[in-house]
């Protein structure tokens, strides 16, 4: 079942509006593609990312997310595999009350210099519902089969 929700956007001053809003590349895509929308002075050369360098790449957008939802920013698998470029703080969360510029925190984990070209699809944007919990201190916690077992405690394979 497909649900519809409207995320409203506004352009940042100087943004290249011809790049358009985020879009779903296929009918079954869970994430909408976001493009790098560089400052006019950076558009010709792009943003250079040296190995292990990180940068906040502008999208030229601000957004309004309805209350009760968040937007998650996730890497694009093709960039990660082919170039070693991924997102920091992944998935990044954008809260419904944030109205600042939408930037994508990218890092080059590859061994070669990577250039973020103007208009390059740099991330996926997934809209998700938010459940807010109540936090309470308990005198004791119930037992489980796993108990305190952590990393790798459930075995391999």
BAROLUM-138668 format. One line per field, with one value per atom (N, C-alpha, C): residue number from 1; atom name; x, y, z. Coordinates in pm, whole numbers, plus 50000, padded with zeros to 5 digits. Layout:
zakol = [NUM/...] $
kese = [CA/...] $
east = [X/...] $
north = [Y/...] $
up = [Z/...] $
END
This chain:
zakol = [1/1/1/2/2/2/3/3/3/4/4/4/5/5/5/6/6/6/7/7/7/8/8/8/9/9/9/10/10/10/11/11/11/12/12/12/13/13/13/14/14/14/15/15/15/16/16/16/17/17/17/18/18/18/19/19/19/20/20/20/21/21/21/22/22/22/23/23/23/24/24/24/25/25/25/26/26/26/27/27/27/28/28/28/29/29/29/30/30/30/31/31/31/32/32/32/33/33/33/34/34/34/35/35/35/36/36/36/37/37/37/38/38/38/39/39/39/40/40/40/41/41/41/42/42/42/43/43/43/44/44/44/45/45/45/46/46/46/47/47/47/48/48/48/49/49/49/50/50/50/51/51/51/52/52/52/53/53/53/54/54/54/55/55/55/56/56/56/57/57/57/58/58/58/59/59/59/60/60/60/61/61/61/62/62/62/63/63/63/64/64/64/65/65/65/66/66/66/67/67/67/68/68/68/69/69/69/70/70/70/71/71/71/72/72/72/73/73/73/74/74/74/75/75/75/76/76/76/77/77/77/78/78/78/79/79/79/80/80/80/81/81/81/82/82/82/83/83/83/84/84/84/85/85/85/86/86/86/87/87/87/88/88/88/89/89/89/90/90/90/91/91/91/92/92/92/93/93/93/94/94/94/95/95/95/96/96/96/97/97/97/98/98/98/99/99/99/100/100/100/101/101/101/102/102/102/103/103/103/104/104/104/105/105/105/106/106/106/107/107/107/108/108/108/109/109/109/110/110/110/111/111/111/112/112/112/113/113/113/114/114/114/115/115/115/116/116/116/117/117/117/118/118/118/119/119/119/120/120/120/121/121/121/122/122/122/123/123/123/124/124/124/125/125/125/126/126/126/127/127/127/128/128/128/129/129/129/130/130/130/131/131/131/132/132/132/133/133/133/134/134/134/135/135/135/136/136/136/137/137/137/138/138/138/139/139/139/140/140/140/141/141/141/142/142/142/143/143/143/144/144/144/145/145/145/146/146/146/147/147/147/148/148/148/149/149/149/150/150/150/151/151/151/152/152/152/153/153/153/154/154/154/155/155/155/156/156/156/157/157/157] $
kese = [N/CA/C/N/CA/C/N/CA/C/N/CA/C/N/CA/C/N/CA/C/N/CA/C/N/CA/C/N/CA/C/N/CA/C/N/CA/C/N/CA/C/N/CA/C/N/CA/C/N/CA/C/N/CA/C/N/CA/C/N/CA/C/N/CA/C/N/CA/C/N/CA/C/N/CA/C/N/CA/C/N/CA/C/N/CA/C/N/CA/C/N/CA/C/N/CA/C/N/CA/C/N/CA/C/N/CA/C/N/CA/C/N/CA/C/N/CA/C/N/CA/C/N/CA/C/N/CA/C/N/CA/C/N/CA/C/N/CA/C/N/CA/C/N/CA/C/N/CA/C/N/CA/C/N/CA/C/N/CA/C/N/CA/C/N/CA/C/N/CA/C/N/CA/C/N/CA/C/N/CA/C/N/CA/C/N/CA/C/N/CA/C/N/CA/C/N/CA/C/N/CA/C/N/CA/C/N/CA/C/N/CA/C/N/CA/C/N/CA/C/N/CA/C/N/CA/C/N/CA/C/N/CA/C/N/CA/C/N/CA/C/N/CA/C/N/CA/C/N/CA/C/N/CA/C/N/CA/C/N/CA/C/N/CA/C/N/CA/C/N/CA/C/N/CA/C/N/CA/C/N/CA/C/N/CA/C/N/CA/C/N/CA/C/N/CA/C/N/CA/C/N/CA/C/N/CA/C/N/CA/C/N/CA/C/N/CA/C/N/CA/C/N/CA/C/N/CA/C/N/CA/C/N/CA/C/N/CA/C/N/CA/C/N/CA/C/N/CA/C/N/CA/C/N/CA/C/N/CA/C/N/CA/C/N/CA/C/N/CA/C/N/CA/C/N/CA/C/N/CA/C/N/CA/C/N/CA/C/N/CA/C/N/CA/C/N/CA/C/N/CA/C/N/CA/C/N/CA/C/N/CA/C/N/CA/C/N/CA/C/N/CA/C/N/CA/C/N/CA/C/N/CA/C/N/CA/C/N/CA/C/N/CA/C/N/CA/C/N/CA/C/N/CA/C/N/CA/C/N/CA/C/N/CA/C/N/CA/C/N/CA/C/N/CA/C/N/CA/C/N/CA/C/N/CA/C/N/CA/C/N/CA/C/N/CA/C/N/CA/C/N/CA/C/N/CA/C/N/CA/C/N/CA/C/N/CA/C/N/CA/C/N/CA/C/N/CA/C/N/CA/C/N/CA/C/N/CA/C/N/CA/C/N/CA/C/N/CA/C] $
east = [50085/50000/50090/50059/50135/50060/50133/50075/50130/50055/50100/50107/50213/50238/50308/50279/50343/50453/50573/50686/50700/50695/50703/50848/50889/51025/51024/51136/51162/51307/51331/51466/51549/51674/51772/51803/51835/51876/51996/51991/52101/52101/52006/52000/51964/52010/51978/51845/51736/51602/51578/51659/51644/51674/51745/51774/51650/51549/51424/51428/51313/51297/51343/51359/51391/51288/51331/51241/51271/51168/51182/51220/51334/51384/51303/51239/51157/51027/50931/50802/50815/50915/50932/51036/51092/51199/51145/51215/51179/51239/51351/51420/51411/51392/51393/51534/51581/51718/51730/51838/51874/51995/51998/52110/52195/52323/52412/52372/52347/52309/52412/52521/52637/52620/52698/52701/52746/52698/52736/52888/52966/53111/53174/53101/53155/53101/53004/52935/53024/53114/53198/53298/53361/53465/53414/53300/53250/53323/53288/53354/53445/53573/53670/53678/53668/53679/53803/53902/54022/53989/54068/54043/54036/53936/53908/53858/53837/53783/53631/53572/53427/53383/53260/53207/53055/52995/52850/52816/52752/52718/52579/52566/52435/52341/52213/52110/52031/52052/51978/51835/51804/51667/51654/51535/51487/51358/51317/51197/51114/50987/50894/50834/50866/50821/50702/50593/50478/50513/50449/50469/50437/50514/50494/50576/50659/50744/50886/50978/51116/51159/51270/51334/51470/51501/51631/51712/51838/51929/52017/52024/52099/52191/52300/52393/52330/52388/52353/52452/52401/52487/52588/52550/52642/52765/52745/52859/52946/52882/52957/53043/52986/53061/53167/53128/53220/53328/53294/53385/53431/53362/53395/53341/53244/53186/53055/53038/52919/52879/52782/52734/52780/52816/52843/52708/52709/52586/52470/52497/52400/52322/52190/52112/52105/52117/52100/51952/51917/51777/51751/51644/51598/51462/51455/51335/51229/51104/50994/50997/51069/51073/51197/51279/51397/51358/51404/51373/51497/51615/51738/51771/51885/51927/51948/51911/51929/52065/52158/52290/52311/52400/52430/52575/52597/52732/52799/52888/52953/53096/53147/53286/53340/53466/53533/53617/53567/53642/53726/53723/53800/53945/54020/54163/54194/54092/54111/54033/54079/54007/53871/53766/53633/53579/53516/53457/53305/53245/53099/53059/53004/52964/52829/52810/52681/52574/52466/52356/52370/52485/52505/52405/52348/52261/52352/52337/52433/52377/52247/52189/52046/51992/51852/51782/51661/51581/51461/51453/51343/51257/51128/51033/50983/50986/50947/50864/50769/50693/50781/50747/50821/50730/50782/50712/50789/50724/50789/50755/50857/50842/50836/50788/50797/50910/50995/51109/51084/51107/51081/51191/51226/51325/51255/51315/51258/51349/51291/51371/51446/51387/51451/51397/51477/51437/51412/51316/51285/51397/51406/51505/51461/51561/51536/51634/51610/51702/51840/51846/51974/52047/51973/52034/52121/52241/52331/52423/52403/52490/52488/52606/52618/52668/52763/52816/52853/52789/52820/52767/52689/52646/52542/52479/52379/52439/52571/52638/52651/52708/52729/52657/52624/52567/52420] $
north = [49883/50000/50124/50220/50343/50455/50533/50647/50774/50882/51008/51113/51189/51294/51406/51529/51641/51700/51705/51775/51904/52016/52145/52194/52252/52301/52448/52514/52650/52654/52734/52747/52843/52811/52902/53011/53134/53238/53191/53212/53175/53031/52951/52810/52797/52691/52661/52584/52656/52597/52500/52509/52419/52273/52251/52114/52043/52118/52059/52010/51965/51913/51768/51712/51569/51487/51369/51287/51139/51058/50913/50863/50795/50752/50640/50557/50447/50440/50366/50353/50285/50198/50126/50185/50299/50359/50408/50374/50423/50560/50590/50717/50805/50934/51034/51089/51103/51150/51300/51337/51478/51510/51631/51674/51780/51779/51886/52013/52119/52247/52348/52355/52432/52582/52657/52802/52835/52946/52981/52980/53020/53024/52884/52780/52644/52555/52602/52515/52463/52543/52499/52392/52411/52318/52209/52230/52134/52147/52059/52055/51934/51957/51848/51789/51657/51584/51495/51530/51446/51321/51214/51097/51136/51086/51109/51249/51331/51466/51460/51548/51557/51701/51713/51844/51840/51953/51968/52020/51936/51972/52034/52154/52220/52157/52159/52114/52231/52350/52468/52472/52385/52372/52391/52431/52424/52343/52280/52200/52211/52179/52175/52035/51962/51825/51828/51761/51760/51701/51752/51699/51550/51473/51329/51253/51326/51262/51318/51248/51292/51262/51320/51284/51226/51111/51047/51063/51101/51109/50986/50919/50794/50800/50723/50723/50664/50697/50632/50518/50399/50280/50283/50339/50347/50431/50546/50630/50560/50492/50423/50311/50230/50117/50163/50247/50286/50384/50475/50584/50585/50511/50516/50641/50706/50829/50792/50836/50802/50921/50899/51006/50983/51090/51087/51089/51047/51056/50988/50870/50803/50696/50695/50796/50926/51035/51166/51194/51251/51281/51430/51464/51602/51604/51682/51689/51780/51759/51834/51983/52021/52163/52235/52169/52233/52305/52428/52507/52566/52522/52575/52510/52546/52488/52337/52266/52122/52092/52045/52007/51858/51801/51658/51643/51575/51557/51439/51468/51365/51345/51223/51190/51101/51123/51041/50936/50813/50704/50629/50674/50610/50654/50605/50635/50742/50782/50880/51009/51118/51245/51228/51284/51277/51418/51448/51579/51569/51646/51656/51760/51713/51801/51865/51985/52053/51967/51937/51856/51707/51663/51520/51471/51354/51293/51242/51300/51275/51195/51186/51118/51078/50992/50956/51013/51058/51116/51024/50968/50878/50946/50951/51009/50896/50918/50812/50870/50789/50833/50830/50914/50923/50878/50792/50753/50812/50891/50950/50865/50832/50745/50827/50763/50816/50739/50808/50745/50736/50618/50596/50509/50538/50459/50338/50220/50096/50041/49981/49919/49797/49724/49605/49588/49525/49497/49348/49309/49168/49095/48964/48881/48847/48823/48776/48663/48592/48486/48538/48658/48718/48777/48832/48892/49010/49018/49131/49110/49002/48975/49088/49132/49245/49203/49276/49258/49114/49055/48918/48809/48845/48745/48646/48678/48585/48490/48496/48401/48452/48366/48399/48299/48344/48252/48242] $
up = [50000/50000/50000/49915/49905/49974/50052/50120/50056/50064/50009/50119/50116/50213/50138/50170/50101/50186/50131/50190/50110/50178/50109/50109/49996/49978/49944/49975/49931/49882/49780/49726/49811/49827/49888/49786/49832/49738/49656/49526/49437/49392/49439/49399/49251/49191/49051/49049/49029/49033/48917/48813/48698/48736/48848/48891/48944/48981/49026/49170/49215/49351/49357/49477/49488/49412/49363/49283/49306/49288/49295/49156/49145/49014/48953/49036/48986/49066/49016/49083/49219/49237/49363/49456/49421/49502/49636/49743/49877/49903/49838/49858/49736/49761/49654/49641/49520/49497/49521/49590/49613/49527/49473/49389/49459/49426/49470/49395/49470/49411/49460/49387/49432/49411/49487/49471/49329/49273/49136/49113/49213/49198/49196/49241/49245/49134/49058/48963/48852/48801/48689/48732/48847/48892/48985/49049/49146/49279/49372/49503/49506/49531/49534/49674/49680/49806/49800/49879/49888/49969/49957/50040/50188/50257/50398/50429/50329/50351/50357/50435/50446/50419/50371/50337/50345/50378/50372/50232/50154/50016/50015/49961/49959/49856/49887/49793/49736/49792/49748/49799/49894/49942/50092/50132/50270/50261/50371/50364/50489/50475/50587/50590/50695/50712/50807/50775/50865/51002/51106/51241/51240/51315/51322/51219/51141/51040/51050/50989/50974/50832/50791/50666/50702/50646/50666/50538/50552/50438/50439/50326/50313/50192/50197/50083/49958/49845/49718/49700/49682/49678/49563/49451/49338/49368/49434/49472/49576/49668/49774/49715/49627/49570/49471/49377/49270/49315/49406/49439/49585/49672/49815/49882/49818/49873/49940/50065/50140/50227/50314/50401/50544/50610/50753/50825/50950/51030/50957/50903/50819/50895/50892/50822/50901/50830/50893/50911/51023/51052/51040/50969/50963/51034/51139/51222/51159/51197/51139/51175/51280/51317/51265/51183/51124/50996/50982/50862/50796/50836/50777/50644/50587/50459/50471/50367/50361/50300/50383/50337/50356/50278/50284/50327/50440/50493/50424/50328/50249/50295/50276/50306/50195/50162/50061/50133/50141/50203/50102/49977/49871/49873/49778/49769/49664/49586/49481/49512/49456/49467/49398/49458/49400/49387/49276/49255/49257/49345/49350/49246/49137/49028/49059/49009/49023/48956/49028/48974/48998/49053/49080/49185/49163/49264/49376/49496/49604/49721/49734/49850/49819/49905/49899/50021/50001/50107/50132/50254/50289/50394/50371/50467/50556/50688/50781/50896/50947/51065/51189/51284/51410/51524/51607/51729/51845/51928/52045/52167/52243/52359/52487/52589/52725/52792/52864/52929/53079/53134/53277/53335/53458/53529/53590/53573/53627/53735/53835/53941/53890/53796/53737/53596/53512/53374/53361/53280/53262/53189/53212/53146/53004/52917/52781/52751/52644/52604/52568/52518/52479/52599/52692/52809/52773/52831/52808/52689/52611/52497/52397/52354/52262/52127/52075/51941/51913/51814/51773/51865/51964/52063/52010/51898/51844/51743/51724/51636/51494/51408/51268/51181/51061/50963/50963] $
END
